Amino acid sequence: MSKKKRIIIIGGGAAGFFTAANLDENKYYVTILEQNSDVLQKVKISGGGRCNVTHACFDPRELVNFYPRGNRELLSVFTKFQPGDTMDWFETRNVPLKIEKDNRVFPTTDSSQSIINAMIDEVRNKNFEVKTQVSVSEIIKQEETYLIKTKQGDFTADIVIYTTGSSPKSVKLIQNLGHKIVEAVPSLFTFNIKDDLLKDLPGTSFENAEVSIPSLKTEESGPLLITHWGLSGPAVLKISAWEARNLAKLKYNFEIEVNFISKPLSEAEEELKEFKNSNPKRSIEKSKIFDVTNRFWNKILEISHINPEKQIANITKKELDLILENLCAKKLKVTGKSTFKDEFVTAGGVNLKEINFKNMSSKIISDFYIAGEVLDIDAVTGGFNFQACWSEGWLISQHLNTL
């Protein structure tokens, strides 16, 4: 039997741990090096501590549409390991999962610790080593091996798996080995907006709204949330992900248009006129016929300078137009961004042209594999970023297990 090879996995996050959990312990000695005091930190805080492990989208061709960067490359990856496979993997390790109504997938325990324990147990059962608080300072390619330098001593590896995440330091390390880097910009962020319409309404949500950026000719729809600093929710997060590079160029100063009720202005106008004709004596305050909160409706009347006690029959055409414009075509000035802390993601990383997506190996250096956020791949919120990590890690482990 051939001698066991040494694998060093740099980075103890989702991609690194899942790769290790699927490697053959009879073929490899595996050591995971993690610079933080705990492994799987992002997994722990994901989904508010519940861990949004994946998304119930089982067709790879549909799945790639949730990835602003990497969608073309991931198609072949997802044909080999997709969300259904992720669910099977955890469920066969006694972690039952549930699909919520928005198709996000969580452990039935509602605790990320269930996901963490499953991977840690798998790695421990294989007698693989996990070293925390080990920060890699340099990776040196030797003739047949790699020398990995750290303050805690040097490590030698036959194979390196690089799953560090997207920190500037980890990007610099891989750049020093000859890889080209696409500059990182934030993705998945909320919009900072100061406007009278949003004032005093944090926590107000809309089940389905449309958010567009006219200057970029782009639009997204979905749930929307008013926050202390502006607007958040899936509609905003999606548009921030798809337009991450363009919004960075605009220095996060731009105008958006929001349709809070996702109805064409003409349709909303028709409904309001019909209601006006049928209920002429009703006050405008009591004429909330759209799916918005009472507080938001009153705020619309306030910024439109309309007396809430005025009978709807006495509402002028100009006042009606103002209400409809604020509901269906409200222009708001964005003056900055706030990171969506549970899902901190960047667009940028290792250039995808330098990766062989059959097995996630580097085309630049031999016996070197790359997965996770250090690649120029990112997704919208909903479990998609983790799914890319699981699928890439699976590909690496299956390829190495067949060598």
N, C-alpha and C positions, 0 to 999 in steps of 0.2 A: 504494500500500500504506500502511495506517495506521501511525503512529509506534509503535515498540516501547514497551511500558509497563515501568515499574520495579517489581519485586517485592522486598520485603525479607522474608526468613524469619528470625524471631527464635527461635533455638534450633537447634543443630546435632546433634540426636539422631535417633532412628529416624524419627519422624514428619516432621520438617523435611527431612531428607536424602532420604527416599523421595519426598516431594512434589517437591522440586527435581529429582530424577533423572527424573521423568516429565513435567516442564514442557516446553513447546515453546520452544526457543531462538530460533526465528524470530519469535516474538511478544513475548518478554519478556527484559529484562535482570534477572538474579536475583543477589541477594547474600544469603548466609547469615551471620548474626551469631551467634557462639558465645562465651559468657563464659569458658569454660575454655580451657586451652592445647591440648586435643585435642577433635576432634569424635567423636561416636558412642561415648562412654565406656561407657554402659550396655550397648551391643551388645558391646563388647569383653569385659566381665566376665561377660556372661550365660552360664548353663550351665557355670560353671567355666572360662570362656575358650573354650568350644566353640561358643557361640551357639545357643541353642534358638530357631531362627528362626520356627517356627510349630508348629501341631499338626495331625495328619492327621485332621481332622474336616471333612468336605466338605459337610455339610448345614447351611445357615445356621440352621435351626430347632433343630438339636442344638447347634450352636456357641454360640449365645447363652446356653445354660444354664451356661456356665463363667464368666459375668460377673455377679457379685453386684450391681453397679451399671452401668446402661447396656444391659441385655439387650434391653429393648423397643426402644430407639432403634437399636441396632446391627443389628437384623434386616434392615432395608432396605439398610444399608451392606454387609452380608455377601452379600446377593443380587447385588450388583454386583462385589464383589471378595472372594474367600474364600481359604482356605489353598491350594487347588489353583492359584489364579492366582498367589499368592506364589511357590509352587514353580516354576511355569512361568517367572516373571519372572527368578528367579535362575539357573535352569538354562539359559535362552536366553542368559545372560551368562556362560556357562562356569563356573558354580558348581554342580556336581552335589550333590544332597541325598540324605539317607537317612532312612527312617522307622524309628525304634527300636521295640522291642516294646511300650513304653508309649505309642506313637503320637506321641511328641515327634519333631520334625524337626530335623536338624542337617546342616551341610555335611559331605560325605564326608571332607574334610580334618581334621575335628574341630578346626578353628581359626576363631575368630570373624573373624580377619583376612580370610578369603575373602569373607565377607559385607560387611565394611567396604570392602575394595578394590573390589568390584563397584559399590557406590554412589558411592564417591569417583571412580572412573573415569568413570562415567556423567555426574556433575556436571562433572568436568573437561573431558570431551569436548564438552560444551555451552558451554564457556567461561564458566560461571557462577563468581562470586567467592565465596570462603569466607574470612571474617575471624574469627580466633580471638582470645581475650582481649579481647573487646569486650563490655562490660557496659552494657546499656541502662538509662538512669536515668529516662527519661520518653518517653511516646508522645503526641504532640499531633495531634489531628484538625483539619486545616485544611479549607478549602472543598472543594478537589478532591484534596488529597494528605494524606499523613501526614508529620510531622516526627518523626524518631526521634533523641533526644538521647543521646549517650554521652560518656564522658571522652575518647574518641579522636576526637571530632568528631561532627557531625550528619549524618544521612542523610535523604534525601527518597524517599518511595515513593508510587506510585499505589495499590498493593495491599500489605497486610500479611498474612503468614501467621504465626500465633502458635503455636509448638510448643516452649515453654520447659521443659516438665516442671512439677513441682508444688512448687517451692520457694516459701516464703512471699513472697519479694521479687517473683517473677514473677506470683504471684496478686494481689499488691497493685497492680502495674502495670495489670493488666487490670480490676481493680475500679475504678481511677481513671477508666477509660473508660466506666463505667456498668454493667458486668456484675455480677450477683449471684454470690456465692461460697458454696458449701456447705462448711462448716468441715472441714478435713482431719483425719483420724485415721489411725493406722497400719493397714495391712492386710498379710496374709502375714507372720506372725511366729510364733516358736516359744514354747512355754510354759516358764516357769521353775518348777521343782518340786523341792522337797527331800523325799525319801521314801526310807526304807530299801530298798524294793524296787528303786529305780533306782541306788542307791549302788554305785560301783565297776563299773558295767556300760556306760559310754559306748561307742558303736559297735555295740551289740546292736540288731539290726533284726528286724522282723516283716513278712512279705510282705503280710499283710492283717489289719488290726486295726480295731476300731470305737471311736471316741471320741465320747462324748456330753457335753453340758452340760445336766444335768437342769433347772436353774433356767430355762433358755431353751428347753427342749423341742426341742433340735436335736441331730443326730447326723451324723457323716461316717465313711466307711470308706476304707481304703487303706493303703499302706505306712507303717510307723511306725518311728521311730529314737530310741533313748535317747542323749542327749548329756550332756556334762559338767554342763549347767545344767538339764536336764529332758527334755522330749519335743519331737521335731521330725518331719519327714517329711510327705508329702502329706496324710495324714489330719488332722494338726494344722494345716497351712497352709491347707487348704480351709476348715476350721471357723473359723479366724481371719479369713479373708476374708469369708465370709458373715455372720459376727457382728461385724464390725469395729466398728460403732457401739455395739452393745450391750456389747461387752467394754470399750470405752473408758469407757462409763457406769459399769461395775462397777470401774473403776480397776485392771483386770487382776488382781482378786482374786476367785476363784470356784472351784467344785468341778467336777471332771470325773469321768466314769466310763469306764474303759477295759476293753474285751474284747480281750485280746491274741491270742486264737485265732479270733475271729469265729465262734464257735459258741454257740448257746443253752446256758445253764448246764445245762438238763435233758439235752441231747444229750451234752455233755461228761461229765456224771455217769454216764450210761448206758454210755459207752465205757470210762470208768475202772473201773466196777463189773464189766463184762464181762472186762476185762483182769485184774482182781483175782481173779475166779473161775477164770480159765484159768491164771494164773501165781501161785498163792498164795505160793510160796517166794521169789519175786523181791523184791529190796530195792526200796523206794520210789524210791531214787536211780536204779535201773536200769529204772524203769517210766515213763520219759518217752515217752508215746505221742502227744503233741501236737507240732505243728511249731514248737517253740521251741528255743533253744540249750541245751546242757547247763548252761552257767553260769546262764542265766535260770531253768531248772528247779530247780537247786540253791538259787538265791536265794529262789524261791517256798517251798521246804521250810524254808529258814532263817527267813524272816519268819513262817512258820506254826508255828515251834518244833517241827519234826518231825525226829527222828533219821533221816538219810538211809539208814542201814543197816537200819532197821526193815523187816521183811518186810511186803509189801503186805497179806497176809492179816490182819495185826495192826493195820492202820490203823483207827482208830475212825471212827464216823460224823461226829463233830465235826471230826476232822482232815481227813477227806475234804471236808467242806463248806468248811473254811478254804482248802484248795488250790484248789478250784473257784471260790470267791469271789475269790481273788487273781488267778486266771487270767482269769475271765470277767466280773467285775464289780468291779474294783479302783477304789476311790474315791481320788482324789489331789487335793491342794490346790494350785491354781495361785496363785503370789504375784507374778507379773510376766511380762514378755515380753522376748524378744530379737529384734532385727531379723534377718530372713533376708537376709544382705547381698547375695547375687547377684541377688535379685529385689526390691530395696527398692521398695515400692509403697505409695501412700496411697489411702484412700477420701476423696473430696472434690474440690473444684475448681469450675470454672465450671458454673453451673446449666444442666442439659441443656434446659430449656424455652426457653432463649435461643439455641439453635442450630438451624439448618435442616439436618437430616440428609440432605437430597437432595444437598448440596454442602459441608457443614461451614461454611457462612457464618454470621456473627453476625447475629442478628435485631435487635441493639441499634445497631450501627454498620455503615456500608456499606463494601464493599471490604475486609472484614476476615474472615479465616478462622482457625479454631481446631482443633487436632488434638493427640492424644497425652495425656499424663498430666495436663496442666493442666485437662482436662475431668473432671467427676465420673463417670468410668468407670474400673473396674478389674476385674481377672480373677484367677482362681486361677493357681497356677504351672503351667507346661507349654507356654509359647510363645504364650499367649493375649493377653497385654498387647502383645507386639510385633505380633501379627496385627491388633489394633485400630489400631495406628499405621500399618501398611502400608495397610489398607483405607481409613482416613480420608484419608491422604495421596494415595492414588490418586484418590479422589472429588474432592478439591480440584483436583488437576492436570488431570483430564479435564474438569471444569467450566470451568476457566480456559482450557484449550486450545480450547474451542468458542466462546469469546466473540469 
